[in-house]
Amino acid sequence: QVQLKESGGGLVQAGGSLRLYCAASGMTFSMYTMGWYRQAPGKQRELVASISRTGASNYADSVKGRFTISRDNVKSTVSLLMNSLKPEDTAVYYCKADLFLTDYWGQGTQVTVSS
């Protein structure tokens, strides 16, 4: 059974940093494209960053230069380092695993940035 478990969310002041982690199990992690998505209240879920199985990364314009996604295929983890956080980064952050037509989601972790 595939499981994705996020951790590392919390409350931080604007300008601060957080690192989110997603631990995967029950899957051949190295085969999957991994992504971080977020959903703010009243808004649609949006892609924040993704990293392919070869390590190629992609970022939403709103987080470029502030966020960094990385993966560890030995530990089956993907992380998101978030610097220079802004109040508009407040959302529930979700981990997603993609392989062709199959995808899996984590339960999400709350990130709140106070002004």
All heavy atoms as an XYZ file, in Angstrom:
876
protein
N       0.853     -1.194      0.000
C       0.000      0.000      0.000
C       0.882      1.235      0.000
O       1.737      1.407      0.856
C      -0.908     -0.003      1.231
C      -1.853      1.174      1.301
C      -2.723      1.137      2.533
O      -2.612      0.234      3.360
N      -3.572      2.125      2.677
N       0.637      2.125     -0.963
C       1.422      3.342     -1.059
C       0.990      4.329      0.022
O      -0.203      4.541      0.243
C       1.251      3.993     -2.435
C       1.939      5.349     -2.482
C       1.802      3.071     -3.524
N       1.964      4.896      0.680
C       1.692      5.942      1.668
C       2.664      7.089      1.469
O       3.855      6.865      1.257
C       1.806      5.401      3.097
C       0.674      4.485      3.511
C       0.688      4.156      4.993
O       1.749      4.048      5.595
N      -0.483      4.018      5.580
N       2.140      8.302      1.557
C       2.936      9.518      1.545
C       2.620     10.279      2.822
O       1.459     10.571      3.083
C       2.608     10.382      0.324
C       2.840      9.755     -1.048
C       2.342     10.703     -2.144
C       4.312      9.442     -1.260
N       3.648     10.567      3.586
C       3.438     11.227      4.869
C       4.238     12.510      4.925
O       5.462     12.486      4.898
C       3.866     10.295      6.010
C       3.734     10.909      7.402
C       2.302     11.224      7.751
C       2.181     11.758      9.171
N       0.776     12.156      9.478
N       3.519     13.645      4.994
C       4.178     14.944      5.087
C       4.450     15.318      6.534
O       3.715     14.907      7.448
C       3.312     16.047      4.456
C       2.958     15.847      3.008
C       1.594     15.212      2.824
O       1.109     14.526      3.742
O       0.995     15.405      1.738
N       5.482     16.118      6.715
C       5.807     16.665      8.030
C       6.577     17.963      7.833
O       7.021     18.266      6.722
C       6.631     15.673      8.853
O       7.857     15.394      8.211
N       6.713     18.714      8.926
C       7.525     19.921      8.888
C       6.746     21.216      8.805
O       7.339     22.291      8.844
N       5.439     21.135      8.682
C       4.661     22.358      8.636
C       4.600     23.026      9.999
O       5.049     22.473     11.002
N       4.051     24.232     10.011
C       3.927     24.948     11.269
C       3.663     26.411     11.058
O       3.298     26.839      9.961
N       3.854     27.167     12.118
C       3.632     28.617     12.114
C       4.986     29.313     12.078
O       5.875     28.993     12.884
C       2.860     29.024     13.365
C       2.670     30.515     13.607
C       1.836     31.136     12.496
C       2.017     30.741     14.965
N       5.132     30.257     11.167
C       6.390     30.983     11.035
C       6.086     32.431     10.684
O       5.046     32.723     10.067
C       7.291     30.325      9.961
C       6.642     30.401      8.592
C       8.680     30.929      9.941
N       6.963     33.323     11.095
C       6.785     34.732     10.746
C       7.228     34.992      9.307
O       8.077     34.273      8.770
C       7.586     35.619     11.695
C       7.019     35.688     13.105
C       7.724     36.721     13.958
O       8.904     37.007     13.735
N       7.017     37.276     14.923
N       6.670     36.024      8.717
C       7.073     36.419      7.377
C       8.583     36.646      7.328
O       9.158     37.224      8.256
C       6.332     37.679      6.952
N       9.192     36.149      6.265
C      10.636     36.236      6.120
C      11.369     35.024      6.653
O      12.571     34.862      6.401
N      10.664     34.175      7.360
C      11.269     32.994      7.934
C      11.341     31.833      6.962
O      11.001     31.959      5.782
N      11.782     30.695      7.491
C      11.979     29.505      6.667
C      11.347     28.273      7.316
O      11.230     28.203      8.547
C      13.477     29.241      6.476
O      14.108     30.309      5.811
N      10.972     27.354      6.472
C      10.510     26.032      6.910
C      10.981     25.013      5.889
O      11.160     25.338      4.709
C       8.974     25.967      6.977
C       8.242     26.533      8.182
C       6.733     26.436      7.958
C       8.646     25.844      9.466
N      11.170     23.787      6.346
C      11.460     22.689      5.427
C      10.393     21.621      5.612
O      10.204     21.127      6.732
C      12.844     22.090      5.660
C      13.200     21.036      4.610
C      14.508     20.324      4.949
N      15.687     21.136      4.735
C      16.354     21.225      3.594
N      15.945     20.522      2.536
N      17.433     21.964      3.500
N       9.731     21.298      4.533
C       8.742     20.236      4.545
C       9.369     18.933      4.071
O      10.253     18.940      3.211
C       7.563     20.589      3.630
C       6.845     21.898      3.889
C       5.662     22.043      2.932
C       6.383     22.005      5.325
N       8.887     17.842      4.640
C       9.362     16.517      4.253
C       8.175     15.642      3.857
O       7.088     15.769      4.401
C      10.103     15.841      5.410
C      11.365     16.526      5.827
C      11.351     17.499      6.822
C      12.583     16.209      5.228
C      12.508     18.141      7.214
C      13.757     16.841      5.619
C      13.706     17.801      6.610
O      14.864     18.438      6.994
N       8.433     14.761      2.909
C       7.444     13.763      2.517
C       8.158     12.421      2.467
O       9.100     12.253      1.697
C       6.836     14.098      1.163
S       5.734     12.845      0.500
N       7.689     11.501      3.302
C       8.256     10.155      3.334
C       7.321      9.203      2.605
O       6.127      9.144      2.921
C       8.462      9.708      4.767
N       7.872      8.483      1.637
C       7.070      7.564      0.837
C       7.359      6.119      1.218
O       8.488      5.780      1.595
C       7.367      7.769     -0.648
N       6.339      5.289      1.110
C       6.502      3.860      1.347
C       5.548      3.095      0.444
O       4.558      3.637     -0.042
C       6.248      3.518      2.822
O       4.940      3.882      3.199
N       5.871      1.818      0.224
C       5.003      0.981     -0.582
C       5.089      1.225     -2.074
O       4.194      0.822     -2.829
N       6.153      1.865     -2.528
C       6.303      2.189     -3.938
C       7.778      2.204     -4.315
O       8.650      2.324     -3.452
C       5.697      3.579     -4.222
C       6.310      4.688     -3.370
S       5.462      6.283     -3.491
C       6.174      6.951     -4.972
N       8.043      2.077     -5.616
C       9.407      2.214     -6.109
C       9.653      3.699     -6.320
O       9.435      4.243     -7.401
C       9.596      1.423     -7.420
O       9.197      0.080     -7.228
C      11.067      1.468     -7.841
N      10.096      4.338     -5.253
C      10.142      5.799     -5.176
C      10.900      6.422     -6.346
O      10.470      7.427     -6.902
C      10.790      6.201     -3.853
C      10.897      7.677     -3.635
C       9.801      8.404     -3.182
C      12.092      8.350     -3.874
C       9.892      9.777     -2.969
C      12.195      9.711     -3.669
C      11.086     10.433     -3.220
N      12.005      5.843     -6.732
C      12.869      6.449     -7.747
C      12.198      6.559     -9.111
O      12.648      7.326     -9.965
C      14.170      5.657     -7.866
O      13.899      4.325     -8.264
N      11.123      5.822     -9.328
C      10.438      5.842    -10.612
C       9.468      7.014    -10.745
O       9.037      7.349    -11.842
C       9.669      4.538    -10.811
C      10.543      3.304    -10.874
S      11.585      3.301    -12.338
C      10.345      3.115    -13.613
N       9.094      7.622     -9.635
C       8.028      8.607     -9.607
C       8.537     10.042     -9.724
O       9.578     10.381     -9.161
C       7.223      8.489     -8.317
C       6.295      7.297     -8.275
C       6.799      6.019     -8.062
C       4.927      7.455     -8.451
C       5.953      4.916     -8.028
C       4.076      6.367     -8.412
C       4.596      5.104     -8.207
O       3.754      4.025     -8.176
N       7.761     10.852    -10.436
C       7.901     12.294    -10.321
C       7.211     12.703     -9.025
O       6.082     12.283     -8.760
C       7.249     13.011    -11.509
O       8.000     12.743    -12.686
C       7.193     14.514    -11.272
N       7.897     13.501     -8.229
C       7.355     13.944     -6.946
C       7.053     15.434     -7.001
O       7.782     16.211     -7.605
C       8.349     13.660     -5.823
C       8.706     12.186     -5.665
S       7.287     11.143     -5.302
C       6.729     11.813     -3.736
N       5.980     15.790     -6.339
C       5.601     17.200     -6.364
C       5.042     17.668     -5.040
O       4.593     16.869     -4.214
N       5.138     18.966     -4.844
C       4.491     19.639     -3.719
C       3.402     20.548     -4.291
O       3.669     21.334     -5.209
C       5.484     20.451     -2.908
C       6.383     19.634     -2.052
C       7.658     19.227     -2.323
C       6.062     19.111     -0.755
N       8.160     18.475     -1.297
C       7.200     18.398     -0.307
C       4.954     19.164      0.078
C       7.247     17.748      0.925
C       4.994     18.520      1.298
C       6.127     17.821      1.716
N       2.230     20.437     -3.733
C       1.098     21.275     -4.089
C       0.621     21.981     -2.829
O       0.930     21.554     -1.714
C      -0.040     20.430     -4.654
C       0.225     19.859     -6.027
C       1.169     18.844     -6.206
C      -0.449     20.328     -7.145
C       1.426     18.325     -7.468
C      -0.206     19.822     -8.408
C       0.727     18.817     -8.558
O       0.976     18.302     -9.811
N      -0.150     23.031     -3.021
C      -0.729     23.713     -1.866
C      -2.135     24.174     -2.179
O      -2.490     24.404     -3.329
C       0.140     24.886     -1.419
C       0.199     26.053     -2.403
C       1.210     27.081     -1.916
N       1.297     28.218     -2.824
C       2.211     29.192     -2.713
N       3.111     29.155     -1.737
N       2.210     30.186     -3.585
N      -2.902     24.278     -1.109
C      -4.275     24.768     -1.255
C      -4.579     25.715     -0.105
O      -4.556     25.308      1.071
C      -5.266     23.608     -1.261
C      -6.681     24.036     -1.581
C      -7.582     22.865     -1.927
O      -7.293     21.720     -1.621
N      -8.689     23.157     -2.602
N      -4.839     26.948     -0.472
C      -5.226     27.961      0.500
C      -6.744     27.973      0.615
O      -7.444     27.563     -0.310
C      -4.706     29.325      0.064
N      -7.270     28.471      1.729
C      -8.737     28.511      1.908
C      -9.405     29.258      0.764
O      -9.007     30.367      0.400
C      -8.896     29.245      3.230
C      -7.636     28.975      3.970
C      -6.565     28.938      2.930
N     -10.421     28.617      0.184
C     -11.177     29.252     -0.886
C     -10.507     29.262     -2.233
O     -11.027     29.857     -3.179
N      -9.355     28.610     -2.323
C      -8.619     28.590     -3.595
C      -8.421     27.160     -4.080
O      -8.523     26.209     -3.312
C      -7.277     29.284     -3.449
C      -7.377     30.775     -3.153
C      -6.015     31.441     -3.206
C      -6.123     32.931     -2.990
N      -4.800     33.603     -3.073
N      -8.109     27.039     -5.360
C      -7.833     25.722     -5.920
C      -6.441     25.250     -5.532
O      -5.542     26.063     -5.282
C      -7.952     25.779     -7.451
C      -9.373     25.924     -7.963
C      -9.471     25.745     -9.472
O      -8.531     26.032    -10.199
N     -10.609     25.271     -9.934
N      -6.287     23.963     -5.510
C      -4.970     23.388     -5.259
C      -4.058     23.728     -6.436
O      -4.455     23.633     -7.596
C      -5.064     21.876     -5.077
C      -3.834     21.234     -4.529
C      -4.067     19.774     -4.192
N      -5.063     19.612     -3.129
C      -5.339     18.445     -2.547
N      -4.685     17.340     -2.928
N      -6.249     18.364     -1.608
N      -2.827     24.122     -6.117
C      -1.894     24.524     -7.162
C      -0.538     23.852     -6.981
O      -0.126     23.548     -5.850
C      -1.709     26.048     -7.165
C      -1.109     26.612     -5.891
C      -0.850     28.114     -5.962
O      -1.109     28.724     -7.015
O      -0.370     28.669     -4.952
N       0.141     23.665     -8.102
C       1.485     23.115     -8.061
C       2.451     24.149     -7.512
O       2.457     25.302     -7.943
C       1.931     22.707     -9.461
C       3.377     22.240     -9.602
C       3.612     20.930     -8.868
C       3.760     22.110    -11.078
N       3.277     23.726     -6.574
C       4.323     24.579     -6.030
C       5.663     24.245     -6.682
O       6.369     25.119     -7.181
C       4.436     24.416     -4.504
C       5.605     25.229     -3.960
C       3.136     24.809     -3.822
N       5.996     22.966     -6.667
C       7.266     22.522     -7.240
C       7.188     21.035     -7.520
O       6.450     20.307     -6.848
C       8.431     22.809     -6.301
N       7.953     20.598     -8.514
C       8.028     19.168     -8.802
C       9.453     18.801     -9.157
O      10.255     19.665     -9.555
C       7.081     18.792     -9.947
O       7.479     19.409    -11.149
N       9.759     17.515     -9.002
C      11.091     17.023     -9.342
C      10.928     15.659    -10.003
O      10.243     14.781     -9.474
C      12.004     16.979     -8.104
C      13.426     16.588     -8.490
C      11.453     16.095     -6.998
C      14.452     16.872     -7.395
N      11.523     15.535    -11.168
C      11.384     14.295    -11.924
C      12.290     13.209    -11.360
O      13.128     13.455    -10.478
C      11.743     14.538    -13.391
O      13.146     14.709    -13.524
N      12.157     12.009    -11.886
C      12.983     10.908    -11.396
C      14.448     11.122    -11.754
O      15.329     10.529    -11.130
C      12.482      9.582    -11.934
C      12.437      9.483    -13.432
C      11.869      8.130    -13.836
N      11.837      7.958    -15.284
C      11.468      6.837    -15.870
N      11.088      5.793    -15.152
N      11.454      6.751    -17.179
N      14.714     11.998    -12.740
C      16.099     12.315    -13.093
C      16.627     13.528    -12.335
O      17.784     13.903    -12.507
C      16.229     12.573    -14.595
O      15.423     13.704    -14.943
C      15.785     11.357    -15.394
N      15.772     14.150    -11.523
C      16.207     15.287    -10.723
C      15.906     16.642    -11.317
O      16.268     17.668    -10.737
N      15.234     16.681    -12.456
C      14.860     17.964    -13.048
C      13.725     18.578    -12.236
O      12.746     17.910    -11.925
C      14.432     17.774    -14.490
N      13.867     19.848    -11.901
C      12.883     20.502    -11.041
C      12.121     21.582    -11.800
O      12.590     22.134    -12.798
C      13.558     21.105     -9.812
O      14.556     22.020    -10.189
N      10.950     21.878    -11.277
C      10.055     22.857    -11.882
C       9.366     23.598    -10.743
O       8.997     22.973     -9.738
C       9.018     22.151    -12.759
C       8.041     23.106    -13.377
O       8.424     24.067    -14.026
N       6.759     22.862    -13.178
N       9.216     24.924    -10.886
C       8.645     25.729     -9.811
C       7.541     26.649    -10.327
O       7.606     27.147    -11.458
C       9.719     26.601     -9.159
C      10.813     25.825     -8.484
C      11.972     25.482     -9.170
C      10.681     25.427     -7.153
C      12.972     24.756     -8.551
C      11.678     24.705     -6.529
C      12.823     24.370     -7.230
O      13.818     23.643     -6.611
N       6.582     26.901     -9.474
C       5.616     27.942     -9.769
C       6.333     29.288     -9.737
O       7.278     29.478     -8.960
C       4.494     27.932     -8.734
N       5.891     30.209    -10.578
C       6.549     31.526    -10.627
C       6.559     32.209     -9.266
O       7.504     32.927     -8.926
C       5.838     32.417    -11.648
C       6.109     31.993    -13.085
O       7.078     31.235    -13.317
O       5.346     32.417    -13.971
N       5.506     31.984     -8.494
C       5.372     32.674     -7.213
C       6.406     32.235     -6.176
O       6.598     32.926     -5.171
C       3.960     32.465     -6.655
O       3.710     31.077     -6.473
N       7.061     31.104     -6.407
C       8.020     30.613     -5.410
C       9.443     30.509     -5.953
O      10.365     30.184     -5.196
C       7.585     29.243     -4.841
C       6.168     29.311     -4.314
C       7.744     28.128     -5.859
N       9.633     30.807     -7.221
C      10.970     30.710     -7.814
C      11.944     31.607     -7.066
O      11.647     32.756     -6.764
C      10.923     31.113     -9.288
C      10.430     30.027    -10.207
C      10.432     30.492    -11.656
C       9.884     29.399    -12.572
N       9.795     29.861    -13.981
N      13.105     31.051     -6.763
C      14.130     31.801     -6.052
C      13.975     31.760     -4.548
O      14.876     32.183     -3.817
N      12.838     31.264     -4.064
C      12.610     31.177     -2.616
C      12.522     29.734     -2.129
O      12.948     29.432     -1.013
C      11.317     31.914     -2.237
C      11.320     33.384     -2.586
C      10.088     34.108     -1.984
N       8.829     33.598     -2.507
C       7.851     33.111     -1.747
N       7.995     33.053     -0.433
N       6.727     32.692     -2.307
N      11.952     28.875     -2.952
C      11.734     27.475     -2.562
C      12.679     26.566     -3.343
O      13.010     26.838     -4.493
C      10.294     27.044     -2.857
C       9.243     27.674     -1.991
C       9.517     28.729     -1.138
C       7.943     27.198     -2.036
C       8.536     29.304     -0.357
C       6.945     27.754     -1.251
C       7.238     28.812     -0.411
N      13.079     25.472     -2.704
C      13.928     24.478     -3.358
C      13.404     23.082     -3.054
O      13.230     22.722     -1.880
C      15.381     24.584     -2.880
O      15.874     25.908     -3.114
C      16.268     23.590     -3.621
N      13.169     22.319     -4.102
C      12.716     20.943     -3.944
C      13.902     20.011     -4.154
O      14.764     20.264     -5.002
C      11.567     20.610     -4.928
C      10.943     19.251     -4.613
C      12.034     20.691     -6.382
C       9.653     18.975     -5.391
N      13.937     18.941     -3.371
C      15.005     17.957     -3.524
C      14.460     16.586     -3.164
O      13.434     16.474     -2.481
C      16.208     18.311     -2.651
O      15.847     18.377     -1.291
N      15.151     15.561     -3.624
C      14.713     14.200     -3.325
C      15.907     13.338     -2.941
O      17.042     13.587     -3.354
C      13.992     13.590     -4.532
C      14.849     13.346     -5.747
C      13.982     12.912     -6.952
N      13.309     11.636     -6.708
C      12.208     11.261     -7.367
N      11.671     12.054     -8.287
N      11.674     10.084     -7.110
N      15.608     12.315     -2.145
C      16.603     11.336     -1.736
C      16.025      9.966     -2.078
O      15.134      9.478     -1.374
C      16.888     11.462     -0.234
C      18.007     10.542      0.228
O      18.190      9.457     -0.355
O      18.692     10.904      1.203
N      16.510      9.386     -3.150
C      15.950      8.114     -3.605
C      16.341      6.939     -2.717
O      15.711      5.888     -2.776
C      16.375      7.844     -5.043
C      15.673      8.740     -6.045
O      14.602      9.283     -5.765
N      16.288      8.917     -7.204
N      17.369      7.113     -1.910
C      17.762      6.051     -0.973
C      16.790      6.030      0.210
O      16.347      4.965      0.648
C      19.203      6.260     -0.488
C      19.559      5.240      0.584
C      20.178      6.170     -1.662
N      16.469      7.210      0.712
C      15.571      7.309      1.861
C      14.101      7.390      1.455
O      13.224      7.401      2.317
C      15.937      8.524      2.708
C      17.316      8.442      3.342
C      17.597      9.669      4.189
C      18.967      9.569      4.841
N      19.268     10.772      5.665
N      13.830      7.490      0.142
C      12.453      7.631     -0.358
C      11.765      8.854      0.233
O      10.636      8.777      0.743
C      11.627      6.366     -0.069
O      12.156      5.254     -0.744
N      12.466      9.969      0.180
C      11.910     11.215      0.702
C      12.058     12.341     -0.318
O      12.970     12.330     -1.149
C      12.589     11.650      2.002
O      13.999     11.815      1.768
C      12.386     10.626      3.111
N      11.169     13.280     -0.220
C      11.262     14.516     -0.987
C      11.034     15.659     -0.010
O      10.223     15.551      0.907
C      10.247     14.556     -2.150
C       8.816     14.440     -1.652
C      10.445     15.799     -3.006
N      11.815     16.709     -0.169
C      11.686     17.831      0.754
C      11.488     19.125     -0.015
O      11.797     19.221     -1.206
C      12.904     17.925      1.662
O      14.053     18.290      0.919
N      10.964     20.102      0.689
C      10.745     21.426      0.120
C      11.277     22.437      1.125
O      10.699     22.605      2.204
C       9.263     21.679     -0.151
C       8.942     23.000     -0.837
C       9.443     22.979     -2.289
C       7.437     23.280     -0.808
N      12.370     23.079      0.774
C      12.926     24.140      1.603
C      12.285     25.454      1.183
O      12.370     25.834      0.019
C      14.443     24.208      1.446
C      15.141     25.346      2.180
C      14.902     25.255      3.676
C      16.626     25.370      1.850
N      11.661     26.099      2.142
C      10.939     27.335      1.848
C      11.593     28.480      2.608
O      11.596     28.485      3.847
C       9.476     27.194      2.264
C       8.785     25.990      1.633
S       7.026     25.901      2.017
C       7.086     25.580      3.777
N      12.170     29.410      1.872
C      12.792     30.598      2.451
C      11.982     31.843      2.125
O      11.155     31.832      1.217
C      14.218     30.754      1.902
C      15.155     29.666      2.351
O      15.077     29.188      3.482
N      16.056     29.258      1.466
N      12.269     32.892      2.855
C      11.606     34.189      2.619
C      10.094     34.027      2.515
O       9.464     34.524      1.577
C      12.161     34.832      1.336
O      13.557     35.000      1.420
N       9.538     33.332      3.471
C       8.114     33.035      3.423
C       7.277     34.305      3.546
O       7.643     35.258      4.245
C       7.744     32.046      4.523
C       8.130     30.595      4.196
C       8.178     29.754      5.459
C       7.152     30.014      3.196
N       6.145     34.273      2.842
C       5.216     35.397      2.817
C       3.861     34.928      3.339
O       3.533     33.734      3.255
C       5.051     35.902      1.375
C       6.352     36.280      0.689
C       6.107     36.655     -0.769
C       7.394     37.018     -1.477
N       7.153     37.376     -2.901
N       3.050     35.863      3.832
C       1.714     35.462      4.293
C       0.912     34.728      3.217
O       0.130     33.818      3.537
C       1.072     36.792      4.676
C       2.234     37.641      5.095
C       3.349     37.265      4.160
N       1.127     35.091      1.970
C       0.385     34.429      0.887
C       0.851     32.999      0.624
O       0.247     32.294     -0.182
C       0.464     35.243     -0.410
C       1.860     35.654     -0.827
C       2.207     37.071     -0.370
O       1.898     37.430      0.793
O       2.821     37.801     -1.195
N       1.897     32.554      1.285
C       2.305     31.157      1.210
C       1.504     30.274      2.166
O       1.646     29.048      2.146
C       3.798     31.019      1.540
C       4.696     31.680      0.516
O       4.420     31.554     -0.698
O       5.686     32.328      0.926
N       0.684     30.893      2.997
C      -0.147     30.142      3.932
C      -1.094     29.212      3.181
O      -1.838     29.645      2.304
C      -0.950     31.096      4.825
O      -0.040     31.844      5.648
C      -1.917     30.323      5.711
N      -1.040     27.934      3.524
C      -1.844     26.926      2.833
C      -1.594     25.566      3.470
O      -0.685     25.412      4.282
C      -1.485     26.867      1.346
N      -2.398     24.605      3.062
C      -2.074     23.210      3.341
C      -1.217     22.714      2.182
O      -1.584     22.880      1.016
C      -3.338     22.339      3.483
C      -2.956     20.889      3.718
C      -4.213     22.858      4.616
N      -0.069     22.148      2.513
C       0.864     21.656      1.507
C       0.765     20.136      1.405
O       0.807     19.432      2.422
C       2.289     22.077      1.871
C       2.554     23.532      1.584
C       1.953     24.537      2.348
C       3.380     23.917      0.540
C       2.174     25.881      2.060
C       3.614     25.255      0.246
C       3.007     26.224      1.012
O       3.228     27.558      0.734
N       0.638     19.675      0.165
C       0.455     18.256     -0.098
C       1.608     17.707     -0.924
O       2.091     18.361     -1.853
C      -0.831     18.007     -0.870
C      -2.090     18.413     -0.158
C      -2.610     19.693     -0.283
C      -2.782     17.496      0.629
C      -3.774     20.066      0.372
C      -3.955     17.856      1.279
C      -4.444     19.139      1.154
O      -5.595     19.494      1.799
N       1.970     16.501     -0.642
C       2.955     15.758     -1.417
C       2.212     14.873     -2.417
O       1.171     14.292     -2.087
C       3.791     14.910     -0.462
S       5.006     13.847     -1.234
N       2.736     14.794     -3.626
C       2.109     13.971     -4.661
C       3.164     13.159     -5.391
O       4.255     13.655     -5.667
C       1.372     14.857     -5.667
C       0.646     14.091     -6.761
C       0.050     15.043     -7.777
C      -0.660     14.296     -8.897
N      -1.133     15.184     -9.970
N       2.808     11.928     -5.698
C       3.680     11.049     -6.483
C       2.980     10.711     -7.796
O       1.817     10.317     -7.788
C       3.987      9.778     -5.707
N       3.689     10.890     -8.913
C       3.133     10.636    -10.238
C       3.955      9.615    -11.001
O       5.182      9.725    -11.058
C       3.155     11.938    -11.061
C       1.902     12.741    -10.876
O       0.836     12.245    -11.247
O       2.013     13.859    -10.356
N       3.263      8.668    -11.622
C       3.915      7.749    -12.541
C       2.908      7.404    -13.619
O       1.930      6.704    -13.345
C       4.396      6.487    -11.819
C       5.073      5.444    -12.709
C       6.321      6.016    -13.357
C       5.430      4.197    -11.907
N       3.126      7.954    -14.819
C       2.219      7.760    -15.951
C       0.792      8.144    -15.535
O       0.533      9.292    -15.200
C       2.308      6.332    -16.480
C       3.689      5.964    -16.903
C       4.367      4.934    -16.281
C       4.350      6.670    -17.908
C       5.661      4.600    -16.663
C       5.655      6.344    -18.291
C       6.302      5.302    -17.656
N      -0.145      7.236    -15.497
C      -1.544      7.546    -15.185
C      -1.886      7.295    -13.719
O      -3.050      7.349    -13.342
C      -2.469      6.725    -16.082
C      -2.319      6.966    -17.586
C      -3.291      6.090    -18.362
C      -2.546      8.446    -17.918
N      -0.878      7.026    -12.906
C      -1.102      6.732    -11.490
C      -0.582      7.874    -10.640
O       0.525      8.361    -10.884
C      -0.382      5.434    -11.100
O      -0.871      4.369    -11.907
C      -0.632      5.110     -9.630
N      -1.374      8.291     -9.679
C      -0.875      9.289     -8.745
C      -1.376      9.005     -7.335
O      -2.419      8.377     -7.137
C      -1.243     10.714     -9.166
C      -2.730     10.949     -9.254
O      -3.423     10.809     -8.234
O      -3.209     11.287    -10.341
N      -0.594      9.460     -6.387
C      -0.897      9.295     -4.961
C      -0.686     10.626     -4.255
O       0.205     11.391     -4.626
C       0.011      8.232     -4.331
C      -0.083      6.871     -4.979
C       0.863      6.467     -5.921
C      -1.115      5.995     -4.657
C       0.785      5.230     -6.526
C      -1.196      4.744     -5.253
C      -0.247      4.368     -6.187
O      -0.324      3.135     -6.781
N      -1.496     10.871     -3.228
C      -1.431     12.098     -2.456
C      -1.221     11.792     -0.987
O      -1.717     10.788     -0.467
C      -2.734     12.878     -2.589
C      -2.986     13.456     -3.937
C      -3.624     12.860     -4.984
C      -2.610     14.770     -4.387
N      -3.679     13.718     -6.052
C      -3.067     14.904     -5.724
C      -1.954     15.847     -3.800
C      -2.877     16.062     -6.473
C      -1.759     16.998     -4.547
C      -2.215     17.103     -5.869
N      -0.523     12.704     -0.327
C      -0.434     12.654      1.109
C      -1.614     13.368      1.739
O      -2.475     13.915      1.043
N      -1.633     13.390      3.066
C      -2.743     13.990      3.810
C      -2.590     15.506      3.945
O      -3.574     16.200      4.231
C      -2.845     13.366      5.199
C      -3.249     11.900      5.168
C      -4.653     11.706      4.627
O      -5.589     12.383      5.037
N      -4.809     10.800      3.681
N      -1.388     15.991      3.756
C      -1.163     17.432      3.826
C      -0.613     17.882      5.167
O      -0.792     17.226      6.195
N       0.076     19.008      5.134
C       0.601     19.630      6.348
C       0.371     21.133      6.255
O       0.563     21.728      5.199
C       2.098     19.299      6.543
O       2.560     19.817      7.792
C       2.977     19.866      5.432
N      -0.071     21.714      7.362
C      -0.437     23.132      7.354
C       0.799     24.014      7.509
O       1.638     23.774      8.395
C      -1.407     23.420      8.505
C      -1.785     24.883      8.666
C      -2.667     25.398      7.552
O      -3.647     24.738      7.162
N      -2.345     26.574      7.018
N       0.888     25.017      6.668
C       1.908     26.052      6.789
C       1.189     27.382      6.965
O       0.349     27.749      6.140
C       2.821     26.104      5.553
C       3.749     27.323      5.610
C       3.635     24.820      5.447
N       1.501     28.071      8.041
C       0.899     29.372      8.311
C       2.005     30.401      8.478
O       2.903     30.217      9.299
C       0.032     29.331      9.573
O      -0.975     28.326      9.422
C      -0.635     30.677      9.814
N       1.938     31.467      7.687
C       2.937     32.533      7.736
C       2.259     33.784      8.259
O       1.322     34.294      7.641
C       3.557     32.791      6.353
C       4.664     33.837      6.464
C       4.082     31.500      5.750
N       2.724     34.254      9.388
C       2.137     35.447      9.992
C       2.863     36.702      9.521
O       4.069     36.689      9.297
C       2.181     35.348     11.513
O       3.523     35.310     11.952
N       2.115     37.770      9.422
C       2.710     39.034      8.938
C       3.255     39.866     10.077
O       3.049     39.566     11.242
C       1.674     39.838      8.167
O       0.544     40.064      8.966
